[in-house]
Amino acid sequence: MANNIPEDLQEKAAIMQEFGRLRAAGQPVPAELQAKHVNATNDRYATGPEAGERIPDFSLPDQEGVLRSVANLSGPNGLLLVFYRSADW
């Protein structure tokens, strides 16, 4: 699937627009379009582990610059991490 990443920016934009249009209209997104959207937005980067898959312990700074690790943040029911790729970098 990683080889199907569109190189052309217009093609990427069309995929993202169609995905956004369907989502905004509350319509289901076909699996093929979902896969194309993930490939177009990730630019060959892996999307990470599957849901429920264990991850290695790692540390990252939080919004205040304090180093936080998975081990320190995990509770008795686990941990939900959300990474947001900002456009301001």
Residue pairs with C-beta under 8 A, 6 or more apart in sequence:
1 35
1 39
2 39
2 44
4 35
4 36
4 39
5 39
5 40
5 42
5 43
5 44
6 12
6 15
6 36
6 39
6 40
11 40
12 40
12 41
15 33
15 36
15 37
15 40
16 37
16 40
16 41
18 33
19 29
19 33
19 34
19 37
22 28
22 29
22 33
23 29
29 37
38 47
48 55
48 83
49 55
55 70
56 70
57 69
57 70
57 71
58 69
58 70
59 67
59 68
59 69
59 70
60 67
60 68
61 67
61 68
62 68
70 79
70 81
73 79
